[in-house]
């Protein structure tokens, strides 16, 4: 099934789908971040899309928008990866396959991934893609890929 996962450039027209994904209360709990109101969400994403240091891709599963991947510079010049999928796409290996496709697009190492300690699915995605647990702090797990 995961052979049906592809990545493409992220378009502004994808944002309404991403808004619905993040507006899901279950997703909000998994990510550990509050959802944004629509206008705030669009404003945030327009800034993200305008930042040339951020690498973005839309995840397609069977040609439907399943979610997105991003890579950005965090504190201490550490490059981090992040992703979010709609609930209908959880638990199918889609995030793992998408991250496997995304990692070659990011030339620098090390890379980091951070996930809430209760998000077992995200922990599995990171470890299946070669990340190792580096640290735990205030309910967040930090992973590293060399």
Secondary structure as GFF3:
##gff-version 3
##sequence-region A 1 146
A	DSSP	three_ten_helix	2	4	.	.	.	ID=ss1
A	DSSP	beta_strand	5	8	.	.	.	ID=ss2
A	DSSP	three_ten_helix	12	14	.	.	.	ID=ss3
A	DSSP	alpha_helix	15	23	.	.	.	ID=ss4
A	DSSP	alpha_helix	25	31	.	.	.	ID=ss5
A	DSSP	alpha_helix	38	50	.	.	.	ID=ss6
A	DSSP	beta_strand	55	61	.	.	.	ID=ss7
A	DSSP	beta_strand	64	73	.	.	.	ID=ss8
A	DSSP	three_ten_helix	75	77	.	.	.	ID=ss9
A	DSSP	beta_strand	79	85	.	.	.	ID=ss10
A	DSSP	three_ten_helix	87	89	.	.	.	ID=ss11
A	DSSP	alpha_helix	94	103	.	.	.	ID=ss12
A	DSSP	beta_strand	111	116	.	.	.	ID=ss13
A	DSSP	alpha_helix	120	128	.	.	.	ID=ss14
A	DSSP	beta_strand	132	137	.	.	.	ID=ss15
A	DSSP	beta_strand	140	145	.	.	.	ID=ss16
###
